[in-house]
Amino acid sequence: MPRVKVSLPASFGFAVTLPVRITDLNYGAHLGNDALLSLLHEARVQFLAHLGAVEFDSATKLGFIMVDVAIEYKAEAFYGDVLTIRLAVNDLNKYGFDIVYLVENQAGREVARAKTGMLCFDYNTRKLRPLPPELAAKVG
């Protein structure tokens, strides 16, 4: 079976640092796959806030829905590591975009790379909605 490969863009426009918490460890005493996905979620929410957007607006019930995720693991991360997660947007389309993540530890070692497909979603109608032009201009 072919392995997942996540291509990285030439540059990243946003970064966040997050620690590996004791609760992020699995039985192998390293960062668990579920915890990494949660850290990516936190980074994504901060990135969207940086862009003036939210993942979900409880007042309007408009937001994004994650339609796919791919994670390519490169190295272990451990309790006490401080991860830098760099984010960039690519594959902009009518309804959304992909977010690409590069995760490195405090020594600069690549821990993982990932991609999430994000589409604009109207939770009132349970249907996709077009990407707002003002957001498209910021990420395009």
LUMGUSE-639917 format. One line per 4 residues: number of its first residue (from 0); for each residue x negated, y negated, z of C-alpha. Coordinates in pm, 1 decimal. Layout:
# residues N
NUM> X/Y/Z | ...
# end
This chain:
# residues 140
0> 0.0/0.0/0.0 | -143.3/-341.9/-90.2 | -223.5/-571.6/200.8 | -63.6/-914.2/248.8
4> -286.7/-1194.5/121.3 | -211.5/-1557.0/208.2 | -378.1/-1814.3/-15.6 | -497.0/-2129.7/156.1
8> -462.1/-2477.3/6.5 | -765.3/-2700.1/-49.8 | -670.2/-2921.6/245.4 | -438.3/-2940.4/543.8
12> -258.2/-3257.8/648.2 | -169.6/-3172.9/1007.2 | -317.3/-2976.8/1297.8 | -209.8/-2882.1/1647.5
16> -401.4/-2708.4/1925.3 | -232.9/-2448.8/2142.9 | -377.9/-2223.9/2412.6 | -338.9/-1848.2/2419.9
20> -139.2/-1787.5/2737.8 | -149.4/-1475.8/2951.5 | 205.8/-1399.5/2836.9 | 84.7/-1400.2/2474.0
24> -123.5/-1086.0/2524.7 | -15.3/-737.4/2425.8 | -124.0/-401.1/2566.4 | -449.9/-432.5/2367.9
28> -531.5/-740.6/2581.9 | -534.2/-966.2/2274.7 | -286.3/-1205.5/2112.9 | 22.7/-1008.5/2012.8
32> 180.5/-1041.1/1669.9 | 508.7/-1161.4/1820.0 | 326.8/-1426.2/2022.7 | 137.8/-1548.6/1717.3
36> 468.2/-1595.4/1534.5 | 594.8/-1797.4/1833.7 | 282.0/-2016.1/1824.4 | 337.9/-2075.1/1453.1
40> 696.1/-2175.8/1534.2 | 573.4/-2431.0/1789.2 | 321.4/-2568.5/1539.2 | 593.3/-2591.1/1272.2
44> 830.9/-2783.5/1502.4 | 552.3/-3030.6/1583.5 | 468.7/-3063.3/1213.7 | 830.0/-3133.7/1120.7
48> 852.1/-3394.1/1399.1 | 538.6/-3556.6/1255.5 | 727.8/-3580.6/924.9 | 1034.9/-3728.8/1096.5
52> 1237.1/-3409.7/1054.5 | 1378.2/-3146.4/1288.0 | 1415.3/-2774.4/1240.6 | 1773.5/-2793.9/1367.1
56> 1987.1/-3097.8/1448.5 | 2251.1/-2992.1/1700.3 | 2465.7/-3299.4/1628.5 | 2493.3/-3251.8/1251.5
60> 2413.3/-2880.0/1243.4 | 2172.1/-2943.3/954.6 | 1824.1/-2803.8/951.0 | 1603.9/-2534.8/806.9
64> 1620.2/-2161.2/789.5 | 1309.4/-1944.6/763.9 | 1360.7/-1706.5/472.5 | 1031.5/-1520.7/484.7
68> 703.4/-1495.0/669.5 | 368.4/-1339.9/588.8 | 80.7/-1313.3/834.5 | -270.6/-1200.1/752.2
72> -469.0/-1118.2/1065.0 | -842.1/-1190.0/1052.9 | -968.9/-1159.6/1412.5 | -850.5/-1110.6/1767.4
76> -765.7/-1398.4/1999.1 | -780.3/-1366.4/2376.5 | -648.5/-1529.4/2691.8 | -812.2/-1868.9/2735.0
80> -879.0/-1922.2/2364.7 | -761.6/-2254.7/2229.9 | -626.1/-2215.7/1880.2 | -622.6/-2489.0/1619.0
84> -336.5/-2436.5/1378.8 | -361.3/-2633.4/1054.9 | -50.0/-2675.5/840.9 | 14.0/-2773.1/480.3
88> 312.4/-2764.3/245.9 | 315.8/-2598.6/-94.0 | 564.1/-2455.0/-344.1 | 804.3/-2746.9/-306.8
92> 1139.6/-2671.9/-469.2 | 1498.1/-2798.4/-482.8 | 1592.2/-2642.4/-149.0 | 1271.9/-2639.7/52.6
96> 906.8/-2544.5/60.3 | 649.6/-2309.1/202.8 | 436.3/-2396.8/501.5 | 88.3/-2246.6/504.4
100> -97.0/-2205.7/834.6 | -464.9/-2156.0/912.3 | -530.9/-2040.3/1270.4 | -882.6/-2074.7/1413.6
104> -1022.2/-2031.1/1763.5 | -1231.2/-2287.6/1950.4 | -1549.6/-2150.5/1789.9 | -1405.0/-2209.5/1441.4
108> -1350.0/-1840.7/1373.2 | -1047.9/-1765.5/1157.9 | -790.8/-1569.7/1358.9 | -506.6/-1560.6/1106.4
112> -345.6/-1722.5/809.2 | 25.8/-1730.3/748.0 | 303.1/-1861.4/528.1 | 666.6/-1930.1/607.9
116> 934.5/-2003.8/349.1 | 1158.3/-2282.6/476.9 | 1487.8/-2375.3/310.8 | 1727.4/-2655.5/401.4
120> 2039.7/-2510.0/553.0 | 2380.4/-2640.8/652.6 | 2487.4/-2440.0/956.9 | 2842.2/-2580.6/923.9
124> 2901.6/-2421.0/584.8 | 2635.8/-2147.3/623.8 | 2490.9/-2247.4/285.8 | 2170.3/-2386.0/144.7
128> 2152.7/-2759.0/88.9 | 1913.1/-2960.5/-125.8 | 1589.5/-3087.1/25.9 | 1646.0/-3453.4/118.7
132> 1452.5/-3678.5/-124.6 | 1285.0/-3874.0/157.2 | 1142.8/-3553.0/304.3 | 1041.5/-3426.1/-39.2
136> 847.3/-3750.5/-90.3 | 659.0/-3697.8/238.9 | 558.7/-3338.0/170.8 | 524.2/-3349.0/-207.5
# end
